């Protein structure tokens, strides 16, 4: 047992892992022009995107590193981190023997949902033409303008059946909690298309502070407090009946950790025992829905002082619900050789680093 619980420094990486969170970046917004109608190209040039933040440009406050990227991720050819496919191959895919990588483009939704839908369609085409076609190891996410469910469903239906797309991507800070019925057509569309819905943390573009009390003072706070948006979304999804009414729905929570999940489930279960009559669409203990419908990626992973506590946490969540992610090219990138503070058995390694993602996304 002591060997298993030792810090897994330089743990051998077995061939063919799946990276569930890779961030491609544009060298310039002009890269989307081939797929944007002239109307929207002119609109963006004249008025900008009007994303959901209280500033005309920039983010809420300076990040801890330029482009939130690791220092060695800037391509020699120029451009921002994540914008050069050849460099991504060298630094990430080939270096780690990645069999499949799931792209997660981080593009803020526009307040104008017609523009947002056109922009999301262009981003989806950009993923295929600039990344997936030239690199068969990569797969794309369907980005949608989630605040207009009809437009979002139209984009999902347009991409349904295309094996280049493996999930639908939503931000963690939406206009309303995701359990609200305004979003239910998206979940129905996802089930019809047989695609999971992924929720990725977002610090910018959501229009809301990371705390219920306003904007935090430091990036360190913001980086941690993104977890709260996940907790709020999961509570909304469960208590408002999304999983009860969409039993085939599968959801992936990306880049928010997972060690907080048991405590959230215990608290919801206890409250549900006392107040279940208020939430009749939540017909079973919340923890049951959570275990059945939610998957989680590893980066950034909590690291308790006692490594065996991480194993206990994963045992509760289920080893079949944890999927490996690097978060390339961001500064808190996780190297697969050193990501886990516990040494994994061969079966555990295969489950987390490959099998769970292959099963969920239909990769073979």
C-alpha contacts under 8 A as a table, 3 or more apart, distances in Angstrom:
res1	aa1	res2	aa2	distance
1	X	4	X	5.15
1	X	5	X	6.37
2	X	5	X	5.15
2	X	6	X	6.19
3	X	6	X	5.37
3	X	343	X	7.22
4	X	342	X	6.43
4	X	343	X	4.75
4	X	344	X	6.43
4	X	345	X	7.35
5	X	307	X	6.31
5	X	308	X	6.19
5	X	341	X	7.90
5	X	342	X	4.95
5	X	343	X	5.74
6	X	307	X	7.77
6	X	341	X	7.36
6	X	342	X	5.70
6	X	343	X	6.00
7	X	307	X	7.68
7	X	340	X	7.44
7	X	341	X	4.67
7	X	342	X	5.07
7	X	343	X	6.29
8	X	11	X	5.33
8	X	337	X	7.72
8	X	338	X	6.06
8	X	339	X	7.77
8	X	340	X	5.96
8	X	341	X	5.38
8	X	342	X	5.26
8	X	343	X	4.68
8	X	344	X	7.82
9	X	337	X	6.79
9	X	338	X	5.02
9	X	341	X	7.69
10	X	337	X	4.93
10	X	338	X	5.52
11	X	337	X	5.04
11	X	338	X	6.43
11	X	343	X	7.28
12	X	337	X	6.16
13	X	96	X	7.55
13	X	336	X	6.69
13	X	337	X	5.81
14	X	17	X	7.19
14	X	350	X	8.00
15	X	97	X	5.90
15	X	98	X	7.47
15	X	99	X	7.85
16	X	97	X	5.67
16	X	98	X	5.22
16	X	99	X	4.42
16	X	100	X	7.57
16	X	354	X	7.19
17	X	96	X	7.94
17	X	97	X	6.79
17	X	98	X	4.91
17	X	99	X	5.49
17	X	100	X	6.86
17	X	353	X	5.24
17	X	354	X	4.96
18	X	98	X	5.87
18	X	99	X	5.89
18	X	100	X	4.79
18	X	101	X	5.73
18	X	102	X	7.87
18	X	324	X	6.84
18	X	325	X	7.65
18	X	353	X	5.93
18	X	354	X	5.15
18	X	357	X	6.66
18	X	358	X	7.63
19	X	22	X	7.01
19	X	98	X	6.84
19	X	100	X	6.38
19	X	101	X	4.71
19	X	102	X	6.25
19	X	324	X	5.87
19	X	325	X	4.71
19	X	326	X	6.25
19	X	353	X	7.71
20	X	101	X	5.98
20	X	102	X	4.89
20	X	103	X	7.46
20	X	297	X	7.03
20	X	323	X	6.94
20	X	324	X	6.18
20	X	325	X	4.70
20	X	326	X	7.41
20	X	357	X	7.48
21	X	101	X	7.26
21	X	102	X	5.70
21	X	103	X	6.09
21	X	104	X	5.98
21	X	254	X	7.32
21	X	255	X	7.99
21	X	325	X	5.13
21	X	326	X	6.16
21	X	327	X	5.08
21	X	328	X	7.12
22	X	101	X	6.69
22	X	102	X	5.99
22	X	103	X	4.80
22	X	104	X	5.71
22	X	105	X	8.00
22	X	325	X	7.73
22	X	326	X	6.97
22	X	327	X	5.41
22	X	328	X	5.12
22	X	329	X	7.24
23	X	82	X	6.31
23	X	103	X	5.78
23	X	104	X	5.09
23	X	105	X	5.42
23	X	106	X	7.04
23	X	327	X	6.85
23	X	328	X	6.09
23	X	329	X	6.65
24	X	82	X	4.83
24	X	83	X	5.95
24	X	103	X	6.55
24	X	104	X	6.94
24	X	105	X	5.67
25	X	80	X	7.08
25	X	81	X	6.95
25	X	82	X	4.99
25	X	83	X	4.61
25	X	105	X	6.96
26	X	29	X	6.31
26	X	31	X	6.62
26	X	80	X	7.63
26	X	82	X	7.83
26	X	83	X	5.43
27	X	31	X	7.33
27	X	79	X	5.23
27	X	80	X	6.27
27	X	83	X	5.74
28	X	31	X	5.82
29	X	32	X	5.93
29	X	33	X	7.66
30	X	33	X	5.25
31	X	34	X	7.20
31	X	126	X	7.57
32	X	35	X	5.78
32	X	36	X	6.30
32	X	122	X	5.81
32	X	123	X	6.75
32	X	126	X	6.51
33	X	36	X	5.08
33	X	37	X	7.81
33	X	41	X	6.85
33	X	122	X	7.96
35	X	121	X	7.68
35	X	122	X	4.96
35	X	125	X	6.98
35	X	126	X	7.84
36	X	40	X	6.30
36	X	41	X	6.26
36	X	118	X	6.61
36	X	119	X	6.91
36	X	122	X	5.92
37	X	40	X	5.58
37	X	41	X	6.44
37	X	118	X	7.84
38	X	41	X	5.02
38	X	42	X	6.12
39	X	42	X	5.40
39	X	43	X	6.19
40	X	43	X	4.75
40	X	44	X	6.02
40	X	115	X	6.67
40	X	118	X	7.68
41	X	44	X	5.31
41	X	45	X	6.24
42	X	45	X	5.10
42	X	46	X	6.11
43	X	46	X	5.17
43	X	47	X	5.67
43	X	48	X	6.78
44	X	47	X	5.38
44	X	48	X	4.24
44	X	49	X	5.81
45	X	48	X	6.01
47	X	50	X	7.65
49	X	110	X	5.61
49	X	111	X	7.77
49	X	115	X	7.88
50	X	56	X	7.33
50	X	110	X	5.66
50	X	111	X	6.01
50	X	112	X	7.56
51	X	108	X	6.21
51	X	109	X	5.87
51	X	110	X	4.39
51	X	111	X	5.63
51	X	205	X	5.91
52	X	108	X	7.58
52	X	109	X	7.05
52	X	110	X	6.53
52	X	111	X	6.02
52	X	205	X	4.99
52	X	206	X	5.71
52	X	207	X	4.66
53	X	56	X	7.85
53	X	59	X	7.87
53	X	60	X	7.88
53	X	204	X	6.97
53	X	205	X	5.50
53	X	206	X	6.59
53	X	207	X	4.33
53	X	208	X	7.53
54	X	207	X	6.75
55	X	58	X	6.97
55	X	59	X	7.50
55	X	60	X	7.68
58	X	61	X	7.97
59	X	62	X	6.98
59	X	204	X	6.24
60	X	204	X	7.16
61	X	219	X	7.77
62	X	219	X	7.72
63	X	66	X	6.72
63	X	67	X	7.55
63	X	68	X	6.40
63	X	219	X	6.27
64	X	68	X	6.65
64	X	219	X	6.60
65	X	68	X	4.89
65	X	69	X	6.28
65	X	70	X	7.75
65	X	331	X	7.34
66	X	69	X	6.22
67	X	80	X	7.49
67	X	81	X	7.42
67	X	330	X	7.75
68	X	330	X	5.37
68	X	331	X	5.70
69	X	73	X	6.60
69	X	81	X	6.58
69	X	329	X	5.56
69	X	330	X	3.87
69	X	331	X	4.34
69	X	332	X	7.88
70	X	73	X	5.47
70	X	329	X	6.21
70	X	330	X	5.36
70	X	331	X	3.85
70	X	332	X	7.24
70	X	333	X	7.34
71	X	74	X	6.86
71	X	331	X	7.28
73	X	81	X	5.21
73	X	82	X	7.32
73	X	329	X	6.04
74	X	78	X	7.12
74	X	79	X	7.13
74	X	80	X	5.91
74	X	81	X	4.67
74	X	82	X	7.75
75	X	78	X	5.36
75	X	79	X	6.48
75	X	80	X	7.05
75	X	81	X	6.32
75	X	82	X	7.91
75	X	83	X	7.65
75	X	84	X	6.34
75	X	87	X	6.16
77	X	84	X	7.75
79	X	83	X	6.27
79	X	84	X	7.52
80	X	83	X	5.77
81	X	84	X	7.47
81	X	329	X	6.22
82	X	85	X	7.45
82	X	88	X	6.75
82	X	328	X	7.58
82	X	329	X	5.93
84	X	87	X	5.38
84	X	88	X	6.22
85	X	88	X	4.92
85	X	89	X	6.12
85	X	131	X	6.99
86	X	89	X	5.11
86	X	90	X	6.38
87	X	90	X	5.06
87	X	91	X	5.92
88	X	91	X	5.18
88	X	92	X	5.38
88	X	93	X	6.55
89	X	92	X	5.59
89	X	93	X	4.70
89	X	94	X	5.53
89	X	95	X	7.77
90	X	93	X	6.43
90	X	94	X	5.43
90	X	95	X	6.21
91	X	94	X	6.83
91	X	95	X	5.76
92	X	95	X	5.32
92	X	96	X	5.96
92	X	98	X	7.66
92	X	328	X	7.61
93	X	96	X	5.63
93	X	97	X	5.82
93	X	98	X	4.95
93	X	99	X	7.73
93	X	101	X	7.88
94	X	97	X	5.03
94	X	98	X	6.61
95	X	98	X	7.95
96	X	336	X	7.39
98	X	101	X	6.84
98	X	137	X	7.71
99	X	137	X	5.91
100	X	137	X	4.71
100	X	138	X	5.68
100	X	139	X	7.27
100	X	363	X	7.93
101	X	137	X	6.11
101	X	138	X	4.72
101	X	139	X	6.15
102	X	138	X	5.91
102	X	139	X	4.94
102	X	140	X	5.98
102	X	141	X	7.36
102	X	166	X	7.85
103	X	127	X	7.96
103	X	138	X	6.91
103	X	139	X	6.08
103	X	140	X	5.11
103	X	141	X	6.27
104	X	140	X	7.23
104	X	141	X	6.26
104	X	169	X	7.50
105	X	123	X	7.91
105	X	141	X	7.81
108	X	204	X	7.20
108	X	205	X	4.75
108	X	206	X	7.58
109	X	113	X	7.86
109	X	116	X	5.64
109	X	145	X	6.41
109	X	205	X	6.58
110	X	113	X	6.18
110	X	115	X	6.58
110	X	116	X	4.90
111	X	116	X	7.24
112	X	115	X	5.38
112	X	116	X	6.12
113	X	116	X	4.57
113	X	117	X	5.95
113	X	145	X	6.22
113	X	147	X	6.98
113	X	148	X	6.31
114	X	117	X	5.21
114	X	118	X	6.37
114	X	151	X	7.87
115	X	118	X	5.14
115	X	119	X	5.99
116	X	119	X	5.01
116	X	120	X	6.02
116	X	144	X	7.75
116	X	145	X	5.39
117	X	120	X	5.10
117	X	121	X	6.17
117	X	144	X	6.32
117	X	145	X	5.07
117	X	151	X	6.35
117	X	152	X	7.12
117	X	155	X	7.86
118	X	121	X	5.15
118	X	122	X	6.28
119	X	122	X	5.07
119	X	123	X	6.18
120	X	123	X	4.96
120	X	124	X	6.14
120	X	143	X	5.39
120	X	144	X	5.50
120	X	145	X	6.69
121	X	124	X	5.11
121	X	125	X	6.32
121	X	143	X	7.38
121	X	144	X	7.57
121	X	155	X	7.02
122	X	125	X	5.09
122	X	126	X	6.00
123	X	126	X	4.90
123	X	127	X	6.16
123	X	143	X	7.28
124	X	127	X	5.19
124	X	128	X	6.57
124	X	140	X	7.49
124	X	141	X	7.36
124	X	142	X	6.17
124	X	143	X	6.50
125	X	128	X	5.23
125	X	129	X	6.12
126	X	129	X	5.27
126	X	130	X	5.57
126	X	131	X	7.50
127	X	130	X	5.61
127	X	131	X	5.29
127	X	132	X	6.31
127	X	140	X	6.22
128	X	131	X	5.60
128	X	132	X	4.70
128	X	133	X	5.76
128	X	140	X	6.97
128	X	164	X	7.21
129	X	132	X	6.43
129	X	133	X	5.63
129	X	134	X	7.40
130	X	133	X	6.84
130	X	134	X	6.76
131	X	134	X	5.74
131	X	135	X	5.88
131	X	138	X	6.96
132	X	135	X	5.04
132	X	136	X	5.68
132	X	137	X	7.34
132	X	138	X	5.18
132	X	139	X	5.95
132	X	140	X	7.07
132	X	164	X	7.05
133	X	136	X	6.14
135	X	138	X	5.91
136	X	139	X	7.71
139	X	164	X	5.34
139	X	165	X	5.85
139	X	166	X	6.55
140	X	164	X	5.93
140	X	165	X	4.64
140	X	166	X	6.29
140	X	167	X	7.54
141	X	165	X	5.39
141	X	166	X	6.03
141	X	167	X	5.12
141	X	168	X	5.43
141	X	169	X	5.86
142	X	155	X	7.76
142	X	156	X	6.90
142	X	159	X	7.30
142	X	165	X	6.40
142	X	166	X	7.83
142	X	167	X	6.16
142	X	168	X	4.51
142	X	169	X	5.81
143	X	168	X	6.15
143	X	169	X	5.19
143	X	170	X	7.04
144	X	151	X	7.75
144	X	152	X	5.01
144	X	155	X	6.67
144	X	156	X	7.70
144	X	168	X	7.57
144	X	169	X	7.07
144	X	170	X	7.28
145	X	148	X	6.06
145	X	149	X	7.54
145	X	151	X	6.77
145	X	152	X	5.41
146	X	149	X	5.81
146	X	151	X	7.93
146	X	152	X	5.68
146	X	170	X	7.10
146	X	183	X	7.26
146	X	186	X	7.68
147	X	152	X	7.95
147	X	174	X	7.87
147	X	175	X	7.13
147	X	182	X	7.95
147	X	183	X	7.60
148	X	151	X	5.52
148	X	152	X	6.22
149	X	152	X	4.93
149	X	153	X	5.99
149	X	182	X	6.80
149	X	183	X	6.11
149	X	185	X	6.14
149	X	186	X	6.06
150	X	153	X	5.20
150	X	154	X	6.21
150	X	185	X	7.52
151	X	154	X	5.09
151	X	155	X	6.42
152	X	155	X	5.24
152	X	156	X	6.30
152	X	186	X	6.60
153	X	156	X	4.92
153	X	157	X	6.06
153	X	185	X	6.86
153	X	186	X	5.65
153	X	189	X	5.80
154	X	157	X	5.16
154	X	158	X	6.12
155	X	158	X	4.96
155	X	159	X	6.36
156	X	159	X	5.23
156	X	160	X	5.96
156	X	168	X	7.63
156	X	189	X	6.63
156	X	190	X	7.09
156	X	193	X	7.30
157	X	160	X	5.01
157	X	189	X	7.14
157	X	193	X	6.92
159	X	162	X	5.63
159	X	165	X	7.20
160	X	193	X	5.08
160	X	194	X	7.91
161	X	193	X	6.91
162	X	165	X	5.98
163	X	166	X	6.77
166	X	195	X	6.32
166	X	196	X	7.40
166	X	361	X	5.51
166	X	362	X	7.81
167	X	195	X	5.06
167	X	196	X	4.91
167	X	197	X	5.66
167	X	198	X	6.51
167	X	361	X	7.46
168	X	190	X	7.34
168	X	195	X	6.72
168	X	196	X	6.29
168	X	197	X	4.71
168	X	198	X	5.85
169	X	197	X	6.07
169	X	198	X	4.89
169	X	199	X	6.03
169	X	200	X	7.18
170	X	197	X	7.30
170	X	198	X	6.06
170	X	199	X	4.83
170	X	200	X	6.34
171	X	174	X	6.36
171	X	199	X	5.40
171	X	200	X	5.11
171	X	201	X	5.98
171	X	202	X	5.86
171	X	206	X	7.64
172	X	199	X	5.62
172	X	200	X	5.65
172	X	201	X	4.91
172	X	202	X	5.90
172	X	206	X	7.91
172	X	229	X	5.90
172	X	230	X	6.32
172	X	233	X	7.28
173	X	201	X	7.42
173	X	202	X	6.44
173	X	206	X	4.90
173	X	207	X	7.73
173	X	208	X	7.17
173	X	229	X	6.40
174	X	177	X	6.43
174	X	178	X	7.15
174	X	206	X	6.10
175	X	206	X	7.46
176	X	180	X	6.95
177	X	180	X	6.00
177	X	232	X	7.36
177	X	233	X	5.80
177	X	236	X	6.07
177	X	237	X	7.90
178	X	183	X	6.18
178	X	233	X	5.99
178	X	236	X	6.40
178	X	237	X	6.14
179	X	183	X	7.05
179	X	184	X	7.52
179	X	233	X	7.26
179	X	236	X	4.69
179	X	237	X	4.20
179	X	238	X	7.38
179	X	239	X	7.73
179	X	240	X	5.44
179	X	241	X	7.26
179	X	242	X	6.06
180	X	183	X	6.03
180	X	184	X	7.15
180	X	236	X	7.57
180	X	237	X	7.97
180	X	240	X	7.02
181	X	184	X	4.97
181	X	185	X	7.88
182	X	185	X	7.23
183	X	186	X	5.53
183	X	187	X	6.95
184	X	187	X	5.11
184	X	188	X	6.26
184	X	242	X	7.25
185	X	188	X	4.95
185	X	189	X	5.98
186	X	189	X	4.99
186	X	190	X	6.10
187	X	190	X	4.96
187	X	191	X	6.26
187	X	197	X	7.62
187	X	246	X	7.16
187	X	249	X	6.87
188	X	191	X	5.18
188	X	192	X	6.20
188	X	246	X	6.79
189	X	192	X	5.04
189	X	193	X	6.08
190	X	193	X	5.08
190	X	194	X	5.91
190	X	195	X	5.16
190	X	196	X	6.47
190	X	197	X	6.82
190	X	249	X	7.30
191	X	194	X	4.83
191	X	195	X	6.25
191	X	196	X	7.59
191	X	246	X	7.53
191	X	248	X	6.10
191	X	249	X	5.76
192	X	195	X	7.84
195	X	250	X	7.77
195	X	361	X	7.81
196	X	249	X	6.71
196	X	250	X	4.86
196	X	251	X	5.43
196	X	252	X	7.10
196	X	360	X	7.74
196	X	361	X	7.80
197	X	249	X	7.72
197	X	250	X	6.33
197	X	251	X	4.72
197	X	252	X	6.25
198	X	251	X	5.46
198	X	252	X	4.40
198	X	253	X	5.90
198	X	254	X	6.88
199	X	251	X	7.40
199	X	252	X	6.12
199	X	253	X	5.04
199	X	254	X	5.99
200	X	253	X	6.22
200	X	254	X	4.72
200	X	255	X	6.32
200	X	256	X	7.81
201	X	226	X	6.27
201	X	227	X	7.75
201	X	229	X	7.68
201	X	230	X	7.59
201	X	254	X	6.66
201	X	255	X	6.13
201	X	256	X	6.50
202	X	205	X	7.04
202	X	206	X	6.74
202	X	226	X	7.28
203	X	206	X	6.87
203	X	210	X	7.38
203	X	222	X	7.29
203	X	223	X	7.92
203	X	226	X	7.02
204	X	207	X	7.06
209	X	212	X	7.14
209	X	214	X	5.45
209	X	215	X	5.02
209	X	216	X	7.67
210	X	214	X	7.17
210	X	215	X	6.44
210	X	216	X	7.17
210	X	222	X	6.02
210	X	225	X	5.77
210	X	226	X	6.11
210	X	228	X	7.61
210	X	229	X	7.61
211	X	214	X	5.49
211	X	215	X	6.50
211	X	216	X	7.08
211	X	225	X	6.83
211	X	228	X	7.85
216	X	219	X	7.70
216	X	221	X	6.24
216	X	222	X	6.49
217	X	221	X	7.24
218	X	221	X	5.40
218	X	222	X	6.64
219	X	222	X	4.93
219	X	223	X	5.95
220	X	223	X	5.16
220	X	224	X	6.41
221	X	224	X	5.29
221	X	225	X	5.90
222	X	225	X	5.06
222	X	226	X	6.23
223	X	226	X	5.92
224	X	227	X	6.21
225	X	228	X	5.49
225	X	229	X	7.66
226	X	229	X	5.60
226	X	230	X	7.18
226	X	256	X	6.87
227	X	230	X	5.25
227	X	231	X	6.53
227	X	256	X	5.24
227	X	257	X	7.36
228	X	231	X	5.05
228	X	232	X	6.21
229	X	232	X	5.12
229	X	233	X	6.10
230	X	233	X	5.11
230	X	234	X	6.11
230	X	253	X	7.47
230	X	256	X	7.03
231	X	234	X	5.27
231	X	235	X	6.23
231	X	261	X	7.99
231	X	264	X	7.21
232	X	235	X	5.25
232	X	236	X	6.22
233	X	236	X	5.07
233	X	237	X	6.09
234	X	237	X	5.11
234	X	238	X	6.13
234	X	290	X	7.90
235	X	238	X	5.33
235	X	239	X	5.88
235	X	268	X	7.66
236	X	239	X	5.39
236	X	240	X	5.67
237	X	240	X	5.70
237	X	241	X	6.42
237	X	242	X	5.29
237	X	243	X	6.94
238	X	241	X	5.56
238	X	242	X	6.19
238	X	243	X	6.33
238	X	244	X	7.99
238	X	282	X	6.47
238	X	286	X	6.20
238	X	289	X	6.70
238	X	290	X	7.52
239	X	242	X	7.82
239	X	279	X	6.09
239	X	281	X	6.91
239	X	282	X	5.21
239	X	286	X	7.35
240	X	279	X	6.79
240	X	281	X	6.12
240	X	282	X	6.61
241	X	244	X	5.04
241	X	245	X	6.13
241	X	281	X	4.55
241	X	282	X	5.22
242	X	245	X	5.39
242	X	246	X	5.87
243	X	246	X	4.90
243	X	247	X	5.28
243	X	248	X	7.82
243	X	249	X	6.64
243	X	289	X	6.73
243	X	293	X	7.38
244	X	247	X	5.67
244	X	281	X	6.77
244	X	282	X	6.75
244	X	283	X	7.47
246	X	249	X	5.56
249	X	293	X	6.57
250	X	293	X	4.99
250	X	294	X	6.21
250	X	295	X	7.73
251	X	293	X	6.08
251	X	294	X	5.00
251	X	295	X	6.15
252	X	294	X	5.80
252	X	295	X	4.61
252	X	296	X	5.59
252	X	297	X	7.50
253	X	256	X	6.82
253	X	294	X	7.24
253	X	295	X	6.22
253	X	296	X	4.93
253	X	297	X	6.58
254	X	257	X	7.75
254	X	296	X	6.17
254	X	297	X	5.32
254	X	299	X	7.77
255	X	297	X	6.34
255	X	298	X	7.21
255	X	299	X	5.37
255	X	300	X	5.87
255	X	327	X	7.62
256	X	297	X	7.81
256	X	299	X	7.28
256	X	300	X	6.52
257	X	260	X	7.60
257	X	296	X	7.33
257	X	297	X	6.99
257	X	298	X	6.23
257	X	299	X	6.27
257	X	300	X	5.37
257	X	301	X	5.08
257	X	302	X	6.40
258	X	261	X	5.48
258	X	296	X	6.60
258	X	297	X	7.92
258	X	298	X	7.64
258	X	301	X	7.14
258	X	302	X	7.45
259	X	262	X	6.98
259	X	301	X	7.85
259	X	302	X	6.26
259	X	310	X	7.42
259	X	313	X	6.19
259	X	314	X	7.92
260	X	263	X	5.72
260	X	264	X	6.42
261	X	264	X	5.11
261	X	265	X	6.14
261	X	317	X	7.66
262	X	265	X	5.08
262	X	266	X	6.09
262	X	313	X	7.29
262	X	316	X	7.12
262	X	317	X	7.15
263	X	266	X	5.11
263	X	267	X	6.14
264	X	267	X	5.24
264	X	268	X	6.14
265	X	268	X	5.12
265	X	269	X	6.00
265	X	286	X	6.47
265	X	287	X	5.03
265	X	290	X	7.52
266	X	269	X	5.13
266	X	270	X	6.22
266	X	287	X	7.19
267	X	270	X	5.23
267	X	271	X	6.25
268	X	271	X	5.17
268	X	272	X	5.89
268	X	285	X	7.98
268	X	286	X	6.20
268	X	287	X	7.57
269	X	272	X	5.03
269	X	273	X	6.25
269	X	285	X	5.49
269	X	286	X	5.63
269	X	287	X	6.48
270	X	273	X	5.28
270	X	274	X	6.90
271	X	274	X	5.36
271	X	275	X	6.06
271	X	276	X	7.78
272	X	275	X	5.04
272	X	276	X	4.75
272	X	285	X	6.85
272	X	286	X	7.51
273	X	276	X	5.89
273	X	285	X	7.82
275	X	278	X	5.74
275	X	279	X	7.46
276	X	279	X	5.36
276	X	280	X	6.48
276	X	282	X	7.50
276	X	283	X	7.97
277	X	280	X	5.68
279	X	282	X	5.63
280	X	283	X	6.15
282	X	285	X	7.52
282	X	286	X	7.25
284	X	288	X	6.80
284	X	289	X	7.56
285	X	288	X	5.68
285	X	289	X	7.35
286	X	289	X	5.41
286	X	290	X	6.31
287	X	290	X	4.94
287	X	291	X	6.10
288	X	291	X	5.27
288	X	292	X	6.23
289	X	292	X	5.16
289	X	293	X	5.92
289	X	294	X	7.99
290	X	293	X	5.60
290	X	294	X	5.62
291	X	294	X	6.20
291	X	317	X	6.59
291	X	318	X	7.64
294	X	321	X	7.05
295	X	321	X	4.61
295	X	322	X	6.01
295	X	323	X	7.42
296	X	321	X	6.20
296	X	322	X	5.09
296	X	323	X	6.16
297	X	322	X	5.74
297	X	323	X	4.69
297	X	324	X	5.56
297	X	325	X	5.84
298	X	301	X	5.20
298	X	322	X	6.72
298	X	323	X	6.08
298	X	324	X	5.13
298	X	325	X	5.65
298	X	326	X	7.98
299	X	324	X	7.29
299	X	325	X	5.59
299	X	326	X	6.20
299	X	327	X	6.61
299	X	333	X	7.61
299	X	334	X	6.56
300	X	332	X	7.32
300	X	334	X	7.61
301	X	339	X	7.98
302	X	310	X	7.72
303	X	307	X	6.97
303	X	310	X	6.94
303	X	341	X	6.64
304	X	307	X	5.76
304	X	309	X	6.51
304	X	310	X	6.55
306	X	309	X	5.71
306	X	310	X	7.74
307	X	310	X	5.54
307	X	311	X	7.06
307	X	341	X	6.29
307	X	342	X	6.06
308	X	311	X	5.03
308	X	312	X	6.31
308	X	342	X	7.40
309	X	312	X	4.92
309	X	313	X	6.20
310	X	313	X	5.02
310	X	314	X	6.29
310	X	342	X	7.84
311	X	314	X	5.20
311	X	315	X	6.06
311	X	342	X	7.60
312	X	315	X	5.02
312	X	316	X	6.38
313	X	316	X	5.21
313	X	317	X	6.36
314	X	317	X	5.01
314	X	318	X	5.61
314	X	319	X	5.90
314	X	322	X	7.80
315	X	318	X	5.15
315	X	319	X	6.30
317	X	321	X	6.91
318	X	321	X	5.52
318	X	322	X	7.32
319	X	322	X	5.74
319	X	348	X	7.32
319	X	351	X	7.06
319	X	352	X	6.95
320	X	351	X	6.59
320	X	352	X	7.22
320	X	356	X	5.87
321	X	356	X	6.85
322	X	352	X	5.69
322	X	356	X	7.13
323	X	351	X	8.00
323	X	352	X	4.93
323	X	353	X	6.18
323	X	354	X	7.52
323	X	356	X	6.19
323	X	357	X	6.12
324	X	352	X	5.85
324	X	353	X	5.11
324	X	354	X	7.68
325	X	334	X	7.28
326	X	333	X	5.21
326	X	334	X	4.60
326	X	335	X	6.46
326	X	336	X	7.26
327	X	330	X	5.90
327	X	332	X	7.26
327	X	333	X	5.15
327	X	334	X	6.85
328	X	333	X	5.48
328	X	334	X	7.87
329	X	333	X	6.43
330	X	333	X	5.42
334	X	338	X	7.35
334	X	339	X	5.41
335	X	338	X	5.58
335	X	339	X	5.60
336	X	339	X	5.25
336	X	340	X	7.85
337	X	340	X	7.91
338	X	341	X	7.41
340	X	343	X	6.95
344	X	347	X	7.85
344	X	348	X	5.62
344	X	349	X	5.61
345	X	348	X	5.12
345	X	349	X	6.03
346	X	349	X	5.15
346	X	350	X	6.22
347	X	350	X	5.26
347	X	351	X	6.14
348	X	351	X	5.06
348	X	352	X	6.18
349	X	352	X	5.42
349	X	353	X	5.69
349	X	354	X	7.84
350	X	353	X	5.37
350	X	354	X	5.41
350	X	355	X	5.91
351	X	354	X	5.79
351	X	355	X	4.70
351	X	356	X	5.62
352	X	355	X	6.55
352	X	356	X	6.06
352	X	357	X	7.86
353	X	356	X	7.52
353	X	357	X	7.76
354	X	357	X	5.74
354	X	358	X	6.13
355	X	358	X	5.07
355	X	359	X	6.03
356	X	359	X	5.23
356	X	360	X	6.16
357	X	360	X	5.10
357	X	361	X	5.81
357	X	362	X	7.86
357	X	363	X	7.55
358	X	361	X	5.38
358	X	362	X	5.38
358	X	363	X	4.49
358	X	364	X	6.59
359	X	362	X	5.29
359	X	363	X	6.76
360	X	363	X	7.98
